[in-house]
Amino acid sequence: MTAFEILESEATDDVARDLFVRSHSRGSFFHLSGWQKVVERVFRHERKDLLAWSSGVGEERRVVGVLPLMKSPRLLGGRNLISVPFAVYGGPIGATPEIEAALMSAADKLGRRMRAGRVEIRSRGPLAFEGTPTRALAPKDIAEGNLYVTFEHELPSKVEEVLAGMPKKARAEARKARKTHGLELSQGRWFVDDLFRLFLRNKHNLGSPCMPPRLFKEMLNEFGPDAEVHLVRRGKEALAAVMTFAYGDTLLAYYAGTAEGADRQYSASNFMYMALQEWAVERGFKRFDFGRSRKDSGAMSFKTRQGFEAESLCYRYLLIMDKGLPSFTPSNPKTAVLRDTWAKLPAPVVLWLSSHIARYLP
């Protein structure tokens, strides 16, 4: 077994840590140090990343495991440790299951020292050590949460195969949007203000706080050419926009928004994701990540109708001060009154309130 030690990460470790993340089969865009740098700058969450370093005699010291963590404040006081805030994937990645189990144990100890409510692990799949004897090295009580699914599929080798591979109804809508309504997809970081305006409108209508506009600009600044904004227009009218992230051979569609009535009148979202996949194929991407949705939500239904298959996300929770899994979610009927009230507030009020409470809703 590889000899290793686990330490809290420092800023000088970021290059070595990111090299390991990109080399690991389960590394993700959200495991990269840049994501936490942005969250730290915009929301003031504190980085608490754990790294496993090889410690064998005569062996060159190197990173052999990463668990991205951030200390995230709670709305009514206290804190959680989250891997990773404002992201859909996270959790431990290591050279061996033993290393990943040890990273989880270290996170559990850190959470207990901090008297955190919970340690939240947004793992895409089951943890590597689960179902193996290595499980004994990890915390005993790991609660499971299965509220979300994600969507990803392989892209075709030719642009024309994107439309041809879509389900019949979605294909017809996308073709109509292009030929009849004249929708076009444009690429440009300068569309970030359009994206925020449309994103705010959607979140407002859903009764949900919005991210601050600074977040989108910080993402573009931090990730450079790996972050991009695409805008769907009908003539000069902006109908929809999306921010994407490039990670290896995968393009992730992440923050998005649409104008009022744009989907009903012009199938703007249907067209946008079809055209975005075409753009990805042109640039040599092999996979398209459509992102996370809540189970049984409208977003999940839309992505399924586009021909994507749902993959359950295996989130895990180490409950420390908390007595149960988080329940303050849109799926909880008890939050319906809050959502309805929020949706009725004036947009300027929503923007002002969001700037103060978004950091507590990671």
C-alpha positions as CSV (number, residue, x, y, z in Angstrom):
1,M,0.0,0.0,0.0
2,T,1.3,3.5,-0.8
3,A,2.6,5.3,2.3
4,F,1.0,8.7,2.6
5,E,0.1,11.5,5.0
6,I,-2.8,13.9,4.9
7,L,-2.4,17.6,5.4
8,E,-4.5,20.7,4.9
9,S,-3.7,22.3,1.6
10,E,-1.9,25.6,1.1
11,A,-2.0,28.0,-1.9
12,T,1.5,26.8,-3.0
13,D,0.1,23.3,-3.4
14,D,-2.5,24.3,-6.1
15,V,-0.4,23.5,-9.1
16,A,0.5,20.0,-7.9
17,R,-3.1,19.4,-6.7
18,D,-4.6,20.4,-10.1
19,L,-2.2,18.2,-12.0
20,F,-3.4,15.3,-9.9
21,V,-7.0,16.2,-10.4
22,R,-6.7,16.3,-14.2
23,S,-4.9,12.9,-14.2
24,H,-7.5,11.1,-12.1
25,S,-10.4,9.3,-13.8
26,R,-12.9,10.8,-11.3
27,G,-11.5,14.3,-11.2
28,S,-13.9,17.0,-12.2
29,F,-13.9,20.7,-13.1
30,F,-15.1,21.4,-9.6
31,H,-12.1,19.6,-8.0
32,L,-9.8,22.2,-9.4
33,S,-8.4,24.9,-7.1
34,G,-9.8,27.6,-9.3
35,W,-13.4,26.8,-8.4
36,Q,-12.7,27.4,-4.7
37,K,-10.7,30.5,-5.4
38,V,-13.7,32.0,-7.0
39,V,-16.1,30.9,-4.2
40,E,-13.6,32.3,-1.7
41,R,-13.4,35.7,-3.4
42,V,-17.2,36.1,-4.1
43,F,-18.8,34.4,-1.1
44,R,-16.0,34.5,1.5
45,H,-16.2,30.7,2.2
46,E,-12.9,29.5,3.6
47,R,-10.8,26.8,1.9
48,K,-10.2,23.7,4.0
49,D,-8.9,21.3,1.2
50,L,-7.2,18.1,2.3
51,L,-4.4,16.6,0.3
52,A,-2.7,13.2,0.6
53,W,1.0,13.3,0.0
54,S,3.2,10.2,-0.6
55,S,5.6,9.7,2.2
56,G,7.5,6.6,1.2
57,V,11.3,6.4,2.0
58,G,13.3,7.5,-1.0
59,E,10.2,8.4,-2.9
60,E,9.6,11.8,-4.5
61,R,7.0,13.7,-2.6
62,R,3.8,14.0,-4.7
63,V,0.0,14.4,-4.4
64,V,-1.8,11.1,-4.3
65,G,-5.2,12.2,-3.1
66,V,-7.4,15.3,-3.0
67,L,-10.6,16.2,-1.1
68,P,-11.7,19.7,-1.9
69,L,-13.5,21.2,1.1
70,M,-14.8,24.6,2.1
71,K,-16.0,26.0,5.4
72,S,-19.5,27.3,4.5
73,P,-21.6,29.5,6.9
74,R,-25.1,28.6,7.6
75,L,-28.0,31.1,7.4
76,L,-29.0,30.8,11.1
77,G,-25.5,30.4,12.5
78,G,-22.8,27.6,12.5
79,R,-21.0,26.1,9.6
80,N,-20.8,23.1,7.3
81,L,-17.8,21.6,5.4
82,I,-18.9,21.1,1.8
83,S,-17.2,19.4,-1.1
84,V,-17.8,21.5,-3.1
85,P,-20.0,24.6,-2.5
86,F,-22.0,25.9,-5.5
87,A,-20.9,22.9,-7.5
88,V,-22.5,19.6,-8.5
89,Y,-19.5,17.2,-8.1
90,G,-17.0,16.8,-5.4
91,G,-15.7,14.3,-2.9
92,P,-12.4,12.4,-2.4
93,I,-10.3,11.2,-5.3
94,G,-7.2,9.2,-4.5
95,A,-4.6,6.8,-6.0
96,T,-6.2,4.0,-3.9
97,P,-9.4,3.4,-2.0
98,E,-7.4,3.5,1.2
99,I,-6.3,7.0,0.5
100,E,-9.9,8.1,-0.2
101,A,-11.1,6.5,3.0
102,A,-8.4,8.3,4.9
103,L,-9.4,11.6,3.4
104,M,-12.9,11.0,4.5
105,S,-11.7,10.2,8.1
106,A,-9.6,13.4,8.1
107,A,-12.7,15.4,6.9
108,D,-14.7,13.9,9.7
109,K,-12.1,14.8,12.3
110,L,-11.8,18.3,10.9
111,G,-15.6,18.7,11.0
112,R,-15.7,17.6,14.6
113,R,-13.0,20.0,15.6
114,M,-14.9,22.8,14.0
115,R,-18.2,21.6,15.5
116,A,-19.7,21.7,12.0
117,G,-23.3,20.7,11.3
118,R,-22.2,18.3,8.7
119,V,-19.6,17.3,6.2
120,E,-21.3,17.2,2.8
121,I,-19.7,15.2,0.0
122,R,-21.1,15.7,-3.4
123,S,-19.7,12.6,-4.9
124,R,-20.8,11.7,-8.5
125,G,-20.7,8.0,-7.9
126,P,-20.3,5.6,-4.9
127,L,-17.2,6.3,-2.9
128,A,-14.3,4.1,-3.9
129,F,-14.0,2.3,-0.6
130,E,-17.7,1.5,-0.2
131,G,-18.4,-2.2,-0.2
132,T,-14.8,-3.1,0.4
133,P,-12.8,-4.0,3.5
134,T,-11.3,-0.5,3.3
135,R,-14.6,0.8,4.5
136,A,-13.4,0.2,8.0
137,L,-10.9,3.0,7.6
138,A,-13.6,5.6,6.9
139,P,-16.1,7.1,9.3
140,K,-18.7,4.6,10.4
141,D,-21.8,6.7,9.8
142,I,-22.1,8.0,6.3
143,A,-25.7,9.0,5.4
144,E,-26.8,8.8,1.8
145,G,-28.7,11.5,-0.2
146,N,-30.2,10.7,-3.5
147,L,-32.1,13.8,-4.4
148,Y,-30.3,14.7,-7.6
149,V,-29.4,13.2,-11.0
150,T,-26.9,14.3,-13.6
151,F,-26.8,14.0,-17.4
152,E,-23.9,13.3,-19.7
153,H,-23.4,11.6,-23.0
154,E,-20.9,11.1,-25.8
155,L,-20.9,13.5,-28.6
156,P,-21.0,12.3,-32.2
157,S,-18.0,12.7,-34.5
158,K,-19.9,14.9,-37.0
159,V,-21.8,18.1,-36.5
160,E,-24.8,17.0,-38.5
161,E,-25.2,13.9,-36.3
162,V,-26.1,16.0,-33.3
163,L,-29.6,16.9,-34.7
164,A,-30.1,13.5,-36.2
165,G,-29.4,11.8,-32.9
166,M,-32.1,13.8,-31.0
167,P,-35.5,12.3,-30.2
168,K,-38.1,13.0,-32.9
169,K,-40.1,15.7,-31.2
170,A,-37.0,17.6,-29.8
171,R,-35.4,17.3,-33.2
172,A,-38.4,18.9,-34.9
173,E,-38.5,21.7,-32.4
174,A,-34.8,22.5,-32.8
175,R,-35.0,22.4,-36.6
176,K,-38.1,24.7,-36.5
177,A,-36.2,27.1,-34.2
178,R,-33.4,27.4,-36.6
179,K,-35.2,27.4,-40.0
180,T,-38.5,29.0,-39.2
181,H,-37.7,31.4,-36.3
182,G,-34.1,32.1,-37.4
183,L,-32.5,31.5,-34.1
184,E,-28.7,31.8,-34.0
185,L,-26.1,30.8,-31.4
186,S,-23.3,33.3,-30.8
187,Q,-20.2,32.9,-28.6
188,G,-18.6,35.8,-26.6
189,R,-17.6,36.5,-23.1
190,W,-19.1,40.0,-23.5
191,F,-22.5,38.3,-23.3
192,V,-22.1,37.8,-19.6
193,D,-24.4,40.7,-18.7
194,D,-27.1,39.2,-20.9
195,L,-26.6,35.8,-19.2
196,F,-27.0,37.4,-15.7
197,R,-30.1,39.3,-16.7
198,L,-31.8,36.1,-18.0
199,F,-30.5,34.0,-15.1
200,L,-31.9,36.4,-12.6
201,R,-35.3,36.3,-14.3
202,N,-35.5,32.6,-14.2
203,K,-34.4,32.3,-10.6
204,H,-36.9,35.0,-9.6
205,N,-39.7,33.2,-11.3
206,L,-38.7,29.9,-9.6
207,G,-38.8,31.7,-6.2
208,S,-35.1,31.2,-5.7
209,P,-32.2,33.6,-4.7
210,C,-29.8,34.5,-7.6
211,M,-26.1,34.4,-7.6
212,P,-24.4,37.8,-7.6
213,P,-23.3,39.2,-11.0
214,R,-19.7,39.2,-9.8
215,L,-19.7,35.4,-9.7
216,F,-20.0,35.1,-13.5
217,K,-17.3,37.6,-14.2
218,E,-14.9,36.0,-11.7
219,M,-15.5,32.6,-13.4
220,L,-14.5,34.1,-16.7
221,N,-11.5,35.7,-15.2
222,E,-10.3,32.7,-13.3
223,F,-10.7,30.1,-16.0
224,G,-9.9,32.1,-19.1
225,P,-10.5,30.1,-22.3
226,D,-12.0,27.2,-20.3
227,A,-15.1,29.4,-19.5
228,E,-17.3,30.7,-22.2
229,V,-20.7,32.4,-22.7
230,H,-23.1,31.5,-25.5
231,L,-26.1,33.6,-26.4
232,V,-29.2,32.6,-28.5
233,R,-30.6,35.5,-30.5
234,R,-33.5,36.1,-32.9
235,G,-32.3,39.0,-34.8
236,K,-31.1,41.4,-32.1
237,E,-33.4,39.9,-29.5
238,A,-31.6,37.9,-26.7
239,L,-33.6,34.8,-26.0
240,A,-31.3,32.5,-23.9
241,A,-27.8,32.3,-22.7
242,V,-25.5,29.7,-21.0
243,M,-22.1,29.7,-19.4
244,T,-20.0,26.6,-20.2
245,F,-16.8,25.1,-18.7
246,A,-14.3,23.0,-20.6
247,Y,-12.6,20.2,-18.8
248,G,-10.5,17.8,-20.8
249,D,-12.6,16.4,-23.6
250,T,-15.9,17.4,-21.9
251,L,-18.0,20.6,-22.2
252,L,-20.2,21.3,-19.2
253,A,-23.3,23.5,-19.7
254,Y,-23.8,25.2,-16.3
255,Y,-25.4,28.5,-15.5
256,A,-28.3,29.4,-18.0
257,G,-31.3,31.6,-18.4
258,T,-34.1,32.2,-20.9
259,A,-36.3,35.2,-21.7
260,E,-40.0,35.3,-20.9
261,G,-41.9,33.2,-23.4
262,A,-38.8,32.3,-25.4
263,D,-39.2,28.5,-25.0
264,R,-42.9,28.6,-25.6
265,Q,-42.7,30.7,-28.7
266,Y,-39.3,29.8,-30.2
267,S,-38.1,26.7,-28.4
268,A,-35.0,28.7,-27.4
269,S,-33.6,26.2,-24.9
270,N,-34.2,23.3,-27.2
271,F,-32.3,25.1,-29.9
272,M,-29.5,26.4,-27.6
273,Y,-28.4,23.0,-26.3
274,M,-28.6,21.4,-29.7
275,A,-26.5,24.2,-31.2
276,L,-24.1,24.1,-28.2
277,Q,-23.5,20.4,-28.8
278,E,-22.8,21.2,-32.5
279,W,-20.3,23.9,-31.4
280,A,-18.6,21.4,-29.0
281,V,-18.3,18.8,-31.8
282,E,-16.7,21.4,-34.1
283,R,-14.1,22.1,-31.4
284,G,-13.2,18.4,-30.8
285,F,-15.0,17.8,-27.5
286,K,-16.0,14.2,-27.0
287,R,-18.6,14.4,-24.2
288,F,-21.4,16.9,-23.2
289,D,-22.3,17.3,-19.5
290,F,-25.8,18.7,-19.2
291,G,-25.5,19.2,-15.4
292,R,-27.5,18.4,-12.3
293,S,-31.3,18.4,-11.8
294,R,-33.5,17.5,-9.0
295,K,-35.4,14.2,-9.5
296,D,-38.9,14.6,-10.9
297,S,-38.3,18.3,-11.7
298,G,-39.1,20.1,-14.9
299,A,-35.4,20.4,-15.7
300,M,-35.0,16.7,-15.4
301,S,-37.9,16.1,-17.8
302,F,-36.5,18.6,-20.3
303,K,-33.1,16.9,-20.4
304,T,-34.6,13.5,-20.8
305,R,-36.6,14.8,-23.7
306,Q,-33.4,15.9,-25.3
307,G,-32.2,12.3,-25.4
308,F,-30.1,12.3,-22.2
309,E,-30.2,9.5,-19.6
310,A,-30.3,10.3,-15.9
311,E,-27.5,9.2,-13.7
312,S,-28.2,9.3,-9.9
313,L,-25.7,11.3,-7.9
314,C,-24.4,9.6,-4.8
315,Y,-24.1,12.5,-2.3
316,R,-22.9,11.5,1.1
317,Y,-23.2,13.2,4.5
318,L,-21.2,12.9,7.7
319,L,-23.7,14.2,10.3
320,I,-21.9,15.8,13.2
321,M,-24.0,18.4,15.0
322,D,-27.0,17.9,12.6
323,K,-29.5,15.1,13.4
324,G,-30.7,14.5,9.9
325,L,-30.1,15.2,6.2
326,P,-30.6,18.8,4.9
327,S,-34.2,19.5,4.1
328,F,-34.2,23.1,3.1
329,T,-34.6,22.3,-0.6
330,P,-37.2,23.2,-3.4
331,S,-38.4,19.6,-3.1
332,N,-39.6,20.2,0.4
333,P,-43.3,21.3,0.4
334,K,-42.6,23.4,3.5
335,T,-40.6,25.8,1.4
336,A,-43.4,26.4,-1.1
337,V,-44.7,29.6,0.8
338,L,-41.2,31.0,0.8
339,R,-40.8,30.4,-3.0
340,D,-44.2,31.9,-3.8
341,T,-43.4,35.0,-1.7
342,W,-40.0,35.4,-3.3
343,A,-41.4,35.1,-6.8
344,K,-43.8,38.1,-6.1
345,L,-41.1,40.5,-4.9
346,P,-39.9,43.2,-7.2
347,A,-36.8,42.3,-9.2
348,P,-34.6,45.0,-7.6
349,V,-35.5,43.7,-4.1
350,V,-34.7,40.2,-5.2
351,L,-31.3,41.2,-6.5
352,W,-30.5,43.1,-3.2
353,L,-31.7,40.3,-1.0
354,S,-29.8,37.7,-3.1
355,S,-26.6,39.5,-2.7
356,H,-26.9,39.1,1.0
357,I,-28.1,35.5,1.4
358,A,-26.7,33.6,-1.6
359,R,-23.5,32.8,0.3
360,Y,-25.6,30.8,2.8
361,L,-27.2,28.6,0.1
362,P,-24.3,26.8,-1.5
